Amino acid sequence: MEETSVLIARSQAGESEAREVLIENNLGLVRHIVRRFSGRGYDLEDLFQIGAIGLIKAIDKFDLSLGLKFSTYAVPMITGEIKRFIRDDGPVKVSRTIKENGMKVKLARQRLQAEEGREPTLQEIADQTGLSVEDVVLAMEACVEVESIYSAVYQDDGNEVYLVDKVVQGQSGAVGRSAVGGCESEDREKEGVLNRMLLEQLLDSLKPSDRELICMRYFQNKTQMEIAASLGISQVQVSRMEKRILLSMREKVR
């Protein structure tokens, strides 16, 4: 059998026969990758056709001077093509503009974190990116990438490892929780960061008296009677004020 590198060189020079031989020789690799995506509600033959497109792209773009095995380069290309199809065909459609805004927000947040040594506010990110606060929130929520625990990650030597098999190294240096727990923890952390930023933005928008009431009620865990005594008003007034403030906060995040 002719060497893969020779066939790739001939294919990239425009020889269709060499290209067809390469495709035929690597269809088994495509089918192997497609099987990982079974059970997701997609026809595997459709995914196979998408994976074959990724294989063709790998053949056309492979750099022989890198000294890599072709399969090492082709696997992520094929997998990426299938993932893009699933992502773009998914129930939640994310526009190109929102994706671009998501990248702007990510970079701005990282830059501000490095400069300020803390989590930036939504307004700071908006000022940095030139976006509105609403667009910042939309981009952060829409552009969180969801990974399957059975997706492949690649080590420096090109070997493939499933994400589910990876473990996170604890601060003590011992093997810690699994990557599944790590992904869930990271998702919760992202959600927590967004919630804290939104809450800070909402509290900053309140009048000082309203902010003081909310802080006493929900951060200091005081009862309405205790707040009433502290502010010199009745418990009924505190109840009405609390309802009004919460309603106005809800309106701002709709």
C-alpha positions in Angstrom: 0.0 0.0 0.0 1.3 3.4 -0.9 2.4 5.6 2.0 -0.2 8.0 3.3 2.3 10.9 3.0 2.8 10.2 -0.7 -0.9 10.0 -1.3 -1.5 13.3 0.5 1.2 15.0 -1.5 -0.4 13.7 -4.7 -3.9 14.7 -3.6 -2.8 18.2 -2.7 -1.2 18.5 -6.1 -4.6 17.9 -7.6 -4.7 14.1 -8.3 -8.3 13.0 -7.7 -7.4 9.3 -7.6 -5.0 9.8 -4.7 -7.7 11.8 -2.9 -10.3 9.0 -3.4 -7.9 6.4 -2.1 -7.2 8.5 1.1 -10.9 9.0 1.7 -11.6 5.3 1.3 -8.7 4.3 3.6 -9.9 6.6 6.4 -13.6 6.0 6.3 -13.2 3.5 9.2 -11.8 6.4 11.3 -14.8 8.5 10.5 -17.2 5.7 11.5 -15.3 5.2 14.7 -15.7 8.9 15.6 -19.4 9.0 14.6 -20.2 6.2 17.0 -19.4 8.5 19.9 -22.3 10.7 18.9 -24.9 7.9 19.0 -27.9 8.5 21.2 -28.1 12.2 20.6 -31.1 12.1 18.3 -29.2 12.4 15.0 -29.1 9.9 12.2 -25.6 8.3 12.2 -25.4 8.2 8.4 -26.0 12.0 8.3 -23.2 12.4 10.9 -21.0 10.1 8.8 -21.5 12.4 5.8 -20.6 15.4 7.9 -17.6 13.6 9.3 -16.4 12.7 5.7 -16.4 16.4 5.0 -14.1 16.9 7.9 -11.9 14.1 6.6 -11.6 15.8 3.2 -10.7 19.1 4.9 -8.0 17.3 6.8 -6.6 15.8 3.6 -6.6 19.2 1.9 -5.1 21.1 4.9 -2.6 18.6 6.3 0.9 20.0 6.5 3.4 17.2 5.7 6.3 19.2 7.1 4.8 18.9 10.7 5.9 15.3 11.0 2.6 14.2 12.5 0.6 11.1 11.8 -2.3 12.0 9.6 -4.8 10.4 11.9 -3.6 12.6 14.8 -4.5 15.6 12.7 -7.6 14.1 11.1 -9.4 13.1 14.3 -10.0 16.6 15.8 -10.8 17.9 12.3 -13.5 15.2 11.8 -14.8 15.6 15.4 -14.9 19.4 15.1 -16.9 19.2 11.8 -19.5 17.0 13.5 -19.7 19.1 16.6 -20.2 22.3 14.6 -23.1 20.6 12.7 -24.7 19.5 16.0 -24.1 22.9 17.6 -25.5 24.9 14.6 -28.4 22.5 14.3 -29.2 22.4 18.0 -32.5 23.7 19.6 -30.8 26.9 20.7 -29.6 29.0 17.8 -26.8 31.4 18.6 -26.2 34.1 16.0 -22.8 34.9 14.7 -23.0 38.4 16.2 -23.7 37.0 19.7 -20.8 34.6 19.3 -18.5 37.4 18.4 -19.8 39.5 21.3 -19.1 36.4 23.5 -15.5 36.5 22.5 -15.2 40.2 23.2 -16.8 39.8 26.6 -14.5 36.9 27.5 -11.4 38.8 26.5 -12.5 42.0 28.3 -13.4 40.0 31.4 -9.9 38.4 31.5 -8.2 41.7 30.9 -10.1 43.5 33.6 -9.5 40.6 36.1 -5.8 40.9 35.5 -5.8 44.7 35.8 -8.1 45.0 38.8 -7.4 41.7 40.6 -11.1 41.1 41.1 -14.3 40.1 39.2 -15.3 43.0 37.0 -18.8 44.4 37.0 -21.2 44.1 34.1 -20.9 47.9 33.5 -17.1 47.7 33.4 -17.2 44.9 30.8 -19.8 46.9 28.8 -17.6 50.0 28.9 -14.6 47.9 27.8 -16.4 46.2 24.9 -18.6 49.1 23.8 -21.7 46.8 24.3 -24.7 47.5 26.4 -25.1 45.7 29.7 -28.0 43.7 28.2 -25.8 42.5 25.3 -23.0 41.5 27.7 -25.4 39.4 29.7 -26.9 37.8 26.5 -23.4 37.0 25.2 -22.3 35.4 28.5 -25.4 33.3 28.7 -25.6 32.2 25.1 -21.9 31.4 24.5 -21.3 29.0 27.3 -20.1 25.9 25.4 -21.5 22.6 26.6 -19.2 19.6 26.3 -20.1 16.0 26.4 -18.4 14.0 29.1 -17.5 11.6 26.3 -15.9 14.2 24.1 -12.2 13.7 23.3 -9.3 15.8 24.5 -5.9 15.5 23.1 -2.6 15.3 24.9 0.7 16.8 23.7 1.7 13.5 22.1 -1.5 13.4 20.1 -3.0 10.5 22.0 -6.8 10.7 22.5 -8.3 10.6 25.9 -12.0 10.8 26.8 -12.9 13.8 29.0 -14.7 11.4 31.4 -11.4 9.6 32.0 -9.6 12.8 33.0 -9.2 13.7 36.6 -8.5 17.1 38.1 -5.4 17.6 40.2 -6.2 18.9 43.7 -4.3 21.8 45.3 -2.6 19.2 47.5 -1.2 17.5 44.4 -3.3 14.4 45.0 -5.7 13.1 42.4 -9.0 15.0 43.1 -12.5 14.9 41.7 -13.3 13.5 38.3 -13.5 15.8 35.2 -17.2 15.2 35.2 -17.5 16.9 38.6 -15.0 19.5 37.4 -17.1 20.4 34.4 -20.2 20.6 36.6 -18.4 22.7 39.1 -17.1 25.0 36.4 -20.6 25.5 35.0 -21.9 26.3 38.5 -19.0 28.7 39.0 -19.8 30.5 35.7 -23.4 30.7 36.6 -22.4 32.0 40.1 -20.2 34.7 38.6 -22.9 35.9 36.3 -25.5 35.9 39.2 -23.1 37.9 41.4 -22.4 40.4 38.7 -26.1 40.9 38.0 -26.9 41.2 41.7 -24.2 43.8 42.2 -25.5 45.8 39.2 -29.0 45.6 40.5 -28.0 46.7 44.0 -26.0 49.6 42.7 -29.1 50.8 40.8 -31.2 51.1 44.0 -31.6 54.2 46.2 -29.4 54.0 49.3 -32.4 53.5 51.6 -33.8 50.6 49.4 -30.4 49.0 49.1 -30.0 49.1 52.9 -33.3 47.4 53.4 -32.5 44.6 50.9 -29.1 44.1 52.5 -30.5 43.8 56.0 -33.3 41.5 54.8 -31.3 39.1 52.6 -27.6 39.5 53.5 -28.0 40.0 57.3 -31.0 37.7 57.5 -33.0 40.2 59.6 -36.8 39.9 60.0 -39.2 42.5 58.9 -39.8 43.4 62.5 -36.1 43.9 63.2 -35.7 46.1 60.1 -38.8 48.1 61.2 -37.3 48.7 64.6 -33.9 49.7 63.0 -35.5 52.1 60.5 -38.1 53.5 62.9 -41.1 52.5 60.7 -43.8 49.8 60.9 -43.5 46.2 59.9 -46.3 46.8 57.3 -44.3 49.6 55.7 -41.2 47.3 55.5 -43.3 44.6 53.9 -44.6 47.0 51.3 -41.2 48.5 50.6 -39.6 45.1 50.2 -42.3 44.0 47.7 -41.9 47.2 45.7 -38.1 46.9 45.6 -38.1 43.3 44.6 -40.6 43.9 41.9 -38.5 46.8 40.4 -35.4 44.5 40.5 -37.3 41.8 38.6 -38.5 44.2 36.0 -34.8 45.3 35.4 -33.7 41.7 34.5 -36.6 40.8 32.2 
